[in-house]
């Protein structure tokens, strides 16, 4: 298998390869900007700045509200600025991939279309967040869509980067995919806790404790699935060095996320940087699991593609599948 994802109908292999590398780097920058956007969004919420700009899409009727600018207004304004830049970047990705579709993998323009659809929907949710005065279900959907947008970018990025598999992943892709699903669900529960201020209300008046307890209980399946992924990766012989590196990152992010969650809970969300870091690390853990899954699936696909077959089409056992 080749080291990169090549187009089906290339006009020039060199030009196509350069274009794919450029798109890959561009999508990586978009993913980083999205992670920053979610962190700023979390800071906006914990600093009670969600309505610091009372109108939308402008802020106090201006692109840059200089007279009203303070920390809260800046957080909300910068959050919108980052979102607008991502919207323009998504349109640029859409245009470039469709314009050059004959030199790119057939799935790439359609993936760029999905990216545009998600960012448009996300923008609409952002407007409703303001006009509906931070209604909890809209705020939760706002974060959930942002995570989907983030992971879609990572899938595109990891599908384009050069990668040579070793054919030893086995069932690892399904373990990591399950872990990613559990972590995403846990992130949604965390968004519900934040958007309803469930922790404060549970401590203060025994209200919304069910929401809070659901988030606490959700730590168990998410953590166990993640630990199983890391443990299996560590025990897999001849695993790709890149996948092993991702497994180490996943382990470190999980430990940090659990520690931040405990600290945030014990301090009753009174330390804003801890709360922001908790959400940002959670998004980073989800993204790393998604990246691991895509590479592991590519590894698995490369193994199947190179397996010899009999005249009847059945796969012959490879040397790697035989016991040592």
C-alpha positions in Angstrom: 0.0 0.0 0.0 1.2 3.5 -0.7 2.1 5.9 2.1 -0.6 8.4 1.3 -4.1 8.6 0.0 -3.9 9.1 -3.8 -6.6 10.4 -6.1 -8.4 8.0 -8.4 -7.9 10.0 -11.6 -4.7 12.0 -11.1 -3.5 14.4 -13.9 -0.1 14.6 -12.3 1.0 12.5 -9.3 3.4 15.1 -8.1 0.8 18.0 -8.3 -1.9 15.8 -6.7 0.5 14.9 -3.9 1.4 18.5 -3.2 -2.3 19.5 -3.3 -3.2 16.8 -0.8 -0.4 17.8 1.5 -1.6 21.4 1.4 -5.1 20.4 2.2 -3.9 18.2 5.0 -2.0 21.1 6.6 -4.9 23.4 6.1 -7.3 21.0 7.8 -4.9 20.6 10.7 -4.9 24.4 11.3 -8.7 24.4 11.1 -8.8 21.6 13.8 -6.5 23.5 16.1 -8.6 26.7 15.6 -11.7 24.6 16.4 -10.2 23.4 19.7 -9.3 27.0 20.6 -12.9 28.0 19.7 -14.3 25.4 22.1 -12.0 26.5 24.9 -13.0 30.1 24.4 -16.6 29.1 24.3 -16.1 27.3 27.6 -14.5 30.3 29.1 -17.3 32.5 27.8 -19.8 30.3 29.7 -18.0 30.0 33.0 -17.3 33.8 33.0 -21.1 34.4 32.4 -20.2 36.2 29.2 -22.7 34.3 26.9 -24.9 37.4 26.6 -22.1 39.9 26.8 -22.9 40.8 23.2 -26.7 41.3 23.4 -27.2 41.1 19.6 -26.1 38.7 16.8 -24.1 38.5 14.6 -22.8 41.9 15.5 -21.8 43.0 19.0 -23.6 46.1 20.1 -24.3 46.7 16.5 -20.6 46.9 15.6 -18.0 44.6 14.2 -15.6 45.7 17.0 -17.4 47.2 20.1 -14.5 49.4 21.3 -16.6 51.4 23.7 -18.1 48.4 25.5 -15.0 46.2 25.4 -14.2 44.4 28.7 -13.1 40.9 29.5 -16.6 39.4 29.1 -17.4 41.3 25.9 -13.9 40.3 24.5 -14.5 36.6 25.2 -17.9 36.6 23.4 -16.6 38.8 20.6 -13.4 36.7 20.1 -15.5 33.5 20.1 -17.6 34.9 17.3 -14.5 36.0 15.4 -12.9 32.6 15.6 -16.2 31.0 14.4 -16.4 33.4 11.5 -12.8 32.6 10.4 -13.6 28.9 10.6 -16.7 29.5 8.5 -14.6 31.2 5.8 -12.0 28.4 6.0 -14.7 25.8 5.6 -15.9 27.6 2.5 -12.3 27.7 1.2 -11.9 24.0 1.8 -15.2 23.3 0.0 -14.2 25.4 -3.0 -10.6 24.0 -3.3 -11.7 20.4 -3.1 -14.5 20.7 -5.6 -12.5 22.8 -8.0 -9.7 20.2 -7.9 -11.9 17.1 -7.5 -10.4 15.3 -10.5 -7.0 15.3 -8.7 -8.3 14.3 -5.3 -9.8 11.2 -3.6 -13.5 11.1 -4.5 -14.6 11.2 -0.9 -12.7 14.5 -0.1 -15.1 17.0 -1.7 -18.1 15.3 -0.1 -16.3 15.5 3.3 -15.7 19.2 2.7 -19.4 19.6 2.0 -20.2 17.9 5.3 -17.8 20.4 7.0 -19.6 23.3 5.5 -23.0 21.9 6.5 -21.8 21.4 10.1 -20.4 25.0 10.4 -23.6 26.5 8.9 -25.7 24.6 11.4 -23.2 25.5 14.2 -23.6 29.2 13.2 -27.3 29.0 13.4 -27.1 27.4 16.8 -24.7 30.2 17.9 -27.3 32.8 16.9 -30.1 30.9 18.7 -27.9 30.7 21.8 -28.0 34.5 22.1 -31.6 35.1 20.8 -33.0 32.3 23.1 -31.1 33.7 26.1 -28.8 30.7 26.6 -31.5 28.0 26.6 -29.8 24.9 27.9 -30.7 22.5 25.1 -29.4 24.9 22.4 -26.2 25.5 24.3 -25.7 21.7 24.6 -26.4 21.2 20.9 -24.0 24.0 20.2 -21.1 22.1 21.9 -22.2 18.8 20.5 -22.1 20.1 16.9 -18.7 21.8 17.5 -17.3 18.4 18.6 -18.7 16.7 15.5 -17.2 19.5 13.3 -13.8 19.0 15.2 -13.8 15.2 14.8 -14.8 15.5 11.1 -11.8 17.7 10.5 -9.6 15.1 12.3 -11.0 12.3 10.2 -10.1 14.2 7.0 -6.6 15.0 8.3 -5.8 11.5 9.4 -7.1 10.0 6.2 -4.7 12.2 4.2 -1.4 12.0 6.3 1.2 9.6 5.0 1.0 6.3 7.0 2.4 2.8 6.5 0.6 0.2 8.6 2.1 -2.9 10.1 -1.0 -5.1 9.9 -1.1 -6.0 13.6 -4.0 -3.8 14.8 -6.6 -6.7 15.0 -9.7 -5.4 16.8 -8.1 -2.2 18.0 -10.1 0.1 15.7 -13.4 -1.1 17.2 -12.1 -0.7 20.8 -11.0 2.9 20.1 -14.2 3.7 18.2 -16.3 2.5 21.1 -14.1 4.6 23.5 -14.6 7.7 21.2 -18.4 7.2 21.2 -18.4 6.9 25.0 -16.2 10.0 25.4 -18.5 12.0 23.1 -21.6 11.0 25.1 -19.8 11.9 28.3 -18.9 15.3 26.7 -22.6 15.9 25.9 -23.5 15.0 29.5 -20.9 17.5 30.7 -22.4 20.1 28.4 -25.8 19.5 30.0 -24.2 19.9 33.5 -22.6 23.2 32.5 -25.6 24.6 30.5 -28.0 23.9 33.4 -25.5 24.8 36.1 -26.4 21.4 37.5 -23.5 21.1 39.9 -24.3 24.4 41.6 -28.0 23.6 41.8 -27.3 20.0 43.1 -25.1 21.3 45.9 -27.3 24.3 46.6 -30.8 22.9 46.6 -30.7 19.2 45.6 -32.0 20.1 42.1 -30.7 18.6 38.9 -28.7 16.0 40.8 -29.8 13.4 38.3 -28.0 15.3 35.5 -24.9 15.7 37.7 -24.9 12.0 38.7 -25.4 10.9 35.1 -22.2 12.7 34.2 -20.4 11.2 37.1 -21.6 7.7 36.2 -20.6 8.2 32.6 -17.0 8.4 33.6 -17.0 4.6 34.2 -17.8 3.3 30.6 -15.8 6.1 29.0 -12.7 5.4 31.1 -13.0 1.6 30.9 -13.3 1.7 27.1 -10.3 4.1 26.8 -8.2 2.0 29.2 -9.0 -1.1 27.2 -7.9 0.6 24.0 -4.6 1.7 25.6 -3.9 -1.6 27.2 -4.6 -3.5 24.0 -2.4 -1.1 22.0 0.5 -1.6 24.5 0.2 -5.3 24.3 0.0 -5.5 20.5 3.4 -6.6 19.1 4.9 -4.7 16.2 2.3 -1.9 16.4 3.0 1.1 14.3 5.1 3.6 16.2 2.6 6.4 15.4 -0.3 4.4 16.8 1.8 3.5 19.9 2.5 7.3 20.3 -1.2 8.1 20.1 -1.9 5.4 22.7 0.5 7.0 25.1 -1.2 10.4 24.5 -4.6 8.9 25.1 -3.4 7.4 28.4 -1.9 10.8 29.5 -5.0 12.7 28.5 -7.3 10.3 30.3 -5.4 10.6 33.6 -5.3 14.4 33.3 -9.0 14.6 32.4 -10.0 12.5 35.4 -7.8 14.6 37.7 -9.3 17.8 36.4 -12.8 16.4 36.8 -12.2 15.5 40.4 -10.7 18.9 41.1 -13.5 20.7 39.3 -16.1 18.8 41.3 -14.4 19.3 44.7 -14.0 23.0 44.1 -17.6 23.4 43.0 -16.6 25.0 39.6 -15.2 28.0 41.5 -11.9 27.9 39.6 -12.7 28.9 36.1 -9.4 27.9 34.4 -9.9 24.3 35.8 -13.4 24.1 34.2 -12.1 25.4 30.9 -9.2 23.0 30.9 -11.6 20.1 31.8 -13.6 20.7 28.7 -10.6 21.4 26.5 -8.8 18.2 27.6 -12.0 16.2 27.1 -12.2 17.5 23.5 -8.5 16.7 23.0 -9.1 13.1 24.3 -12.0 12.6 21.9 -9.9 14.0 19.0 -7.0 11.7 19.8 -9.2 8.7 20.0 -10.7 9.6 16.6 -7.3 10.1 15.1 -6.2 6.7 16.5 -9.3 5.0 15.1 -8.8 6.4 11.6 -5.2 5.3 11.4 -6.0 1.9 12.9 -8.7 1.4 10.2 -6.2 2.4 7.5 -3.8 -0.2 9.0 -6.5 -2.8 9.0 -7.6 -2.0 5.4 -4.0 -2.1 4.1 -3.7 -5.6 5.6 -6.8 -6.9 3.9 -5.8 -5.2 0.6 -2.4 -7.1 0.5 -3.7 -10.5 1.6 -3.3 -13.1 -1.2 -6.4 -15.0 -2.3 -7.2 -18.3 -3.8 -8.9 -18.8 -7.1 -12.2 -18.9 -5.3 -11.6 -15.5 -3.8 -10.8 -16.7 -0.2 -8.0 -15.0 1.7 -4.9 -17.1 2.3 -3.2 -16.8 5.7 -0.4 -14.3 5.7 3.0 -14.7 7.4 2.0 -12.1 10.0 -1.1 -14.0 11.0 0.9 -17.2 11.8 2.1 -17.8 15.3 5.8 -17.2 15.9 
